[in-house]
Amino acid sequence: MTKKPKMHKLKKDSELFYYFNAKKEKLYAYRHRYYDALGNRREKLKQAFKTEKEAYRALLEVRTQIVNGDVKQVSNANMTISEWIDVWLDTNKHWEDSTLYNRAIAMNKHVKPLLGPYKISELDRSTYIRKLINKLLETYKPGTVFNLHSMFKTAIQAAVNNEIITKNRFSNIPLPQADPKENFYTPEELSVFLSIVRDTEGIWNYSYILLLAYTGARNGEALGLQWKHINFEEKTVKLNVLEISTA
């Protein structure tokens, strides 16, 4: 078991400390005590600063966050990508089984192995591109990578909405275009795509894309549909007078 270094208080501030690591290097830390949103006593500790000035600046930033009411960001500063994904999936068990299953598989198989240990508050765009996007492009088609990227952005936006972090850094990231000759999805890719459309588009666009996906209708055929072409009792749709079952 690793022995914790002895902390020595600094005169500049009662929450500032210095200590010596295993290599006998002098490093700095801060330990800030505060109350969370539920009134529970909490402590924020961060170490390994090279200078006293760096540690003090970081301490002031934490104090400012708390004064401004950003207690959640301070409390969850050490939360990893893996931990947030688990929370995100667990709090959305109301999703359809297929949506929850596909997202869990995609995150556990692709995102967690590559980004899991990174702290959600510290992961930056360049690291994200190098560690996830570029790695995935070595194995998967651009369309698949795009879908995984969209799903990850949805998860991160949920963290923003829950005040875990302040902003979504992963929007407007340029991705390579899919080869027109490979303009199709595998069943797994289609499931991921539909789950994203379900959560990011309105009911009209989602229904329209579902129709295209499960009937094979062309764009013009789908746009020409009228209510009289749909039989809800028999679960059929008439396209160009040709009847296609959706059951």
C-alpha positions as CSV (number, residue, x, y, z in Angstrom):
1,M,0.0,0.0,0.0
2,T,1.4,3.4,-1.1
3,K,2.1,5.7,1.9
4,K,0.4,9.1,1.6
5,P,2.9,12.0,1.6
6,K,2.9,14.3,4.6
7,M,1.3,17.6,3.9
8,H,2.8,20.8,5.2
9,K,0.7,24.0,5.4
10,L,1.8,27.1,3.6
11,K,1.6,30.6,5.1
12,K,0.0,32.1,2.1
13,D,-3.3,30.2,2.6
14,S,-4.5,27.7,5.1
15,E,-5.8,25.4,2.3
16,L,-2.5,25.4,0.5
17,F,0.2,22.7,1.2
18,Y,3.5,21.4,0.0
19,Y,4.8,17.8,0.2
20,F,7.6,15.6,-1.2
21,N,6.9,12.8,-3.6
22,A,8.7,9.4,-3.8
23,K,11.4,11.1,-5.8
24,K,11.9,13.7,-3.1
25,E,10.6,16.4,-5.4
26,K,8.8,19.3,-3.7
27,L,5.2,19.6,-5.0
28,Y,2.2,21.6,-4.1
29,A,-1.5,20.9,-3.4
30,Y,-4.7,22.4,-2.2
31,R,-7.4,21.0,0.1
32,H,-10.7,22.9,0.0
33,R,-13.6,22.1,2.3
34,Y,-17.1,23.1,1.3
35,Y,-20.8,22.0,1.4
36,D,-22.5,20.3,-1.5
37,A,-26.0,21.0,-2.8
38,L,-27.5,18.7,-0.1
39,G,-25.6,20.4,2.7
40,N,-23.1,17.6,3.2
41,R,-19.5,18.4,4.1
42,R,-17.2,17.7,1.2
43,E,-13.5,18.1,0.4
44,K,-11.8,18.9,-2.9
45,L,-8.1,17.8,-3.0
46,K,-5.8,18.3,-5.9
47,Q,-2.0,17.6,-5.9
48,A,1.1,17.5,-8.1
49,F,1.3,21.2,-8.9
50,K,4.9,22.2,-9.8
51,T,4.7,25.7,-8.1
52,E,2.9,27.3,-5.3
53,K,1.4,29.9,-7.7
54,E,-0.2,27.2,-9.8
55,A,-1.8,25.5,-6.8
56,Y,-3.1,28.8,-5.5
57,R,-4.6,29.8,-8.8
58,A,-6.4,26.5,-9.0
59,L,-7.7,26.9,-5.4
60,L,-9.1,30.3,-6.3
61,E,-10.8,28.9,-9.3
62,V,-12.5,26.2,-7.2
63,R,-13.6,28.8,-4.6
64,T,-15.0,31.0,-7.4
65,Q,-17.0,28.0,-8.8
66,I,-18.6,27.3,-5.5
67,V,-19.4,31.0,-4.8
68,N,-21.1,31.1,-8.3
69,G,-23.2,28.0,-7.4
70,D,-21.2,25.5,-9.6
71,V,-21.0,23.0,-6.8
72,K,-21.8,20.0,-9.0
73,Q,-18.8,20.7,-11.2
74,V,-16.5,20.8,-8.2
75,S,-17.9,17.6,-6.7
76,N,-17.7,15.7,-10.0
77,A,-14.3,17.1,-11.2
78,N,-12.7,13.6,-10.8
79,M,-15.5,11.7,-12.6
80,T,-14.2,9.7,-15.5
81,I,-15.7,9.2,-18.9
82,S,-16.5,5.5,-17.9
83,E,-18.2,6.6,-14.8
84,W,-20.3,9.2,-16.5
85,I,-21.4,6.7,-19.3
86,D,-22.6,4.3,-16.6
87,V,-24.6,7.1,-14.9
88,W,-26.0,8.3,-18.3
89,L,-27.1,4.8,-19.3
90,D,-28.5,4.0,-15.8
91,T,-30.6,7.2,-15.6
92,N,-32.1,6.5,-19.1
93,K,-33.5,3.1,-18.5
94,H,-36.8,4.4,-19.8
95,W,-35.4,4.2,-23.3
96,E,-36.7,1.4,-25.5
97,D,-34.8,-1.9,-24.8
98,S,-33.2,-1.8,-28.3
99,T,-32.0,1.8,-27.9
100,L,-30.5,1.1,-24.4
101,Y,-28.9,-2.1,-25.6
102,N,-27.3,-0.6,-28.7
103,R,-26.0,2.4,-26.8
104,A,-24.6,0.3,-24.0
105,I,-22.9,-2.0,-26.5
106,A,-21.4,0.9,-28.5
107,M,-20.1,2.7,-25.4
108,N,-18.7,-0.4,-23.7
109,K,-17.1,-1.8,-26.8
110,H,-15.7,1.4,-28.4
111,V,-15.7,4.4,-26.2
112,K,-14.8,3.1,-22.7
113,P,-11.7,1.2,-23.8
114,L,-10.2,4.3,-25.5
115,L,-11.5,7.1,-23.4
116,G,-12.7,5.5,-20.2
117,P,-9.9,6.6,-17.7
118,Y,-10.0,10.3,-18.8
119,K,-11.7,12.8,-16.5
120,I,-14.8,14.2,-18.1
121,S,-13.8,17.7,-17.0
122,E,-10.4,17.5,-18.6
123,L,-10.8,15.6,-21.9
124,D,-10.0,18.1,-24.7
125,R,-10.8,18.1,-28.4
126,S,-7.3,17.1,-29.6
127,T,-7.1,14.2,-27.2
128,Y,-10.5,13.1,-28.2
129,I,-9.6,13.1,-31.9
130,R,-6.3,11.3,-31.4
131,K,-7.5,8.7,-28.9
132,L,-11.0,8.0,-30.3
133,I,-11.8,9.3,-33.7
134,N,-8.4,8.4,-35.3
135,K,-8.2,5.1,-33.6
136,L,-11.7,4.1,-34.8
137,L,-11.0,5.2,-38.3
138,E,-8.2,2.6,-38.4
139,T,-10.8,-0.1,-38.2
140,Y,-14.3,1.2,-39.0
141,K,-15.9,3.1,-41.9
142,P,-16.4,6.8,-41.6
143,G,-20.2,6.3,-41.4
144,T,-19.8,4.1,-38.3
145,V,-17.3,6.5,-36.7
146,F,-19.8,9.4,-37.3
147,N,-22.6,7.5,-35.6
148,L,-20.4,6.7,-32.6
149,H,-19.2,10.3,-32.4
150,S,-22.8,11.5,-32.5
151,M,-23.7,9.2,-29.7
152,F,-20.8,10.4,-27.6
153,K,-21.8,14.0,-28.1
154,T,-25.3,13.1,-26.9
155,A,-23.8,11.6,-23.7
156,I,-21.6,14.7,-23.1
157,Q,-24.5,17.1,-23.7
158,A,-26.4,15.2,-21.0
159,A,-23.4,15.9,-18.7
160,V,-23.7,19.6,-19.6
161,N,-27.4,19.6,-18.9
162,N,-26.8,18.0,-15.5
163,E,-24.2,20.7,-14.7
164,I,-21.4,18.2,-14.5
165,I,-19.3,20.2,-17.0
166,T,-19.9,23.6,-18.4
167,K,-19.8,23.0,-22.2
168,N,-19.7,20.3,-24.9
169,R,-16.2,20.6,-26.5
170,F,-16.9,18.0,-29.1
171,S,-19.2,19.8,-31.5
172,N,-18.2,20.7,-35.1
173,I,-15.3,18.2,-35.2
174,P,-14.5,17.5,-38.9
175,L,-14.8,13.9,-39.9
176,P,-14.0,12.2,-43.2
177,Q,-16.9,11.7,-45.6
178,A,-18.1,8.2,-46.3
179,D,-17.3,6.6,-49.6
180,P,-20.4,6.9,-51.9
181,K,-19.9,3.3,-53.0
182,E,-20.4,2.3,-49.4
183,N,-23.7,4.1,-48.9
184,F,-25.4,1.6,-46.7
185,Y,-25.5,0.5,-43.0
186,T,-25.0,-2.9,-41.5
187,P,-27.8,-4.0,-39.2
188,E,-25.8,-2.9,-36.1
189,E,-25.0,0.5,-37.7
190,L,-28.6,1.0,-38.6
191,S,-29.7,0.3,-35.0
192,V,-27.2,2.9,-33.7
193,F,-28.3,5.4,-36.4
194,L,-32.0,5.0,-35.6
195,S,-31.4,5.4,-31.9
196,I,-29.6,8.7,-32.5
197,V,-32.3,10.0,-34.8
198,R,-34.9,9.1,-32.3
199,D,-33.3,11.3,-29.6
200,T,-32.1,14.2,-31.8
201,E,-34.9,14.6,-34.4
202,G,-38.6,15.3,-34.2
203,I,-41.3,12.6,-34.5
204,W,-41.9,13.5,-38.2
205,N,-38.3,13.0,-39.3
206,Y,-37.9,9.9,-37.1
207,S,-41.0,8.3,-38.6
208,Y,-39.9,9.2,-42.1
209,I,-36.5,7.6,-41.6
210,L,-38.1,4.5,-40.0
211,L,-40.3,4.2,-43.1
212,L,-37.3,4.3,-45.5
213,A,-35.2,1.9,-43.3
214,Y,-37.9,-0.8,-43.0
215,T,-39.6,-0.7,-46.3
216,G,-36.8,0.1,-48.7
217,A,-38.8,2.9,-50.2
218,R,-37.1,5.5,-52.4
219,N,-37.2,9.1,-51.3
220,G,-39.8,10.1,-54.0
221,E,-42.0,7.2,-53.1
222,A,-42.1,8.0,-49.5
223,L,-42.8,11.7,-50.1
224,G,-45.7,10.8,-52.3
225,L,-47.5,8.7,-49.6
226,Q,-51.0,9.7,-48.5
227,W,-53.0,8.4,-45.5
228,K,-55.1,6.3,-47.9
229,H,-52.0,4.3,-48.8
230,I,-51.5,3.1,-45.2
231,N,-53.6,0.3,-43.6
232,F,-53.0,0.3,-39.9
233,E,-55.1,-2.8,-39.3
234,E,-53.2,-5.0,-41.8
235,K,-49.9,-3.1,-41.1
236,T,-49.2,-2.5,-44.8
237,V,-48.1,0.5,-47.0
238,K,-48.8,0.9,-50.7
239,L,-45.9,2.3,-52.7
240,N,-46.4,2.7,-56.4
241,V,-49.4,0.4,-56.1
242,L,-47.0,-2.3,-54.9
243,E,-48.0,-3.4,-51.4
244,I,-45.2,-3.8,-48.9
245,S,-45.8,-5.3,-45.5
246,T,-44.3,-3.5,-42.4
247,A,-45.2,-6.3,-40.0
